[in-house]
């Protein structure tokens, strides 16, 4: 029995005479160099699979199961992975610009060297997820759960983390300029040495967070709660601290001693 993969517009993209399921058919298409851009692959099982060096750009993969799967050098640009199960999945060297992962489950997952600019992770579960050497500019994490997630050194500039749970997350040395963390929970998180210039942290919780040597230049900290936070060598030049709670920085600088561009 042949397995046929169609595009959303009904165009036939690939026919496999040997695959036993769609996961095997996608693997075969990749192996033979066939693009599956715009493929209709909704609600399919790719769990524990291995997909490499293929094109799934703009494909519909909503509600599909990628649990414990590995995707390496796969083009997922503009793909729909809403409500997908990516628990313990690994993505390496993948292009996922403008990909929609909203409402997906990615606990214990790993992104390595992935381009995730403008991607959406709204209301997704990303507990203990690891983002290593990834670009996450303009990425939307609003309402997501990122408890104990790791984003060390990531570029989060212009991203949105509104009402996002980042408790115990490791954001050490991130670059998060002009990002929005309005109403986020960063309790016990590490933002040590982070570049946070121009970002909005209004009503954010920094309870027992590590803010050592972070740069909060020109940030909005109105209504933020700093109870128990480590503020050591931290810069708050030009920051709005109106109604900030438990804010006890010993020295609030008003002039820059160096040029940060």
Number of C-alpha atoms within 10 A of each C-alpha: 8 12 17 15 21 18 18 15 9 10 12 13 17 18 16 18 10 12 17 12 14 17 18 18 21 29 19 18 20 19 13 10 12 14 17 24 22 22 26 23 23 17 16 17 17 23 18 13 17 16 20 19 16 24 23 26 22 24 24 22 25 23 20 22 24 25 22 20 20 22 22 19 17 22 26 26 23 21 24 27 27 23 20 24 26 29 23 20 24 22 23 19 19 23 23 25 24 21 25 26 28 24 21 24 26 28 23 19 23 24 21 17 17 23 23 24 24 20 24 27 27 23 21 24 25 28 23 21 25 24 21 17 17 23 21 25 23 22 25 27 26 24 21 24 27 28 23 22 24 24 22 22 21 21 22 28 24 21 25 27 28 23 20 24 26 28 23 21 26 25 25 22 20 22 24 26 23 20 25 26 28 24 21 25 28 28 24 22 26 29 26 24 20 24 24 25 26 21 25 26 28 24 21 25 27 28 20 19 23 25 25 19 18 24 24 25 23 18 24 25 26 19 19 25 24 24 16 16 23 22 20 15 16 22 24 22 18 18 22 19 17 12 14 18 17 14 16 14 16 10 12 13 15 12 9 11 7 6 5 7 4
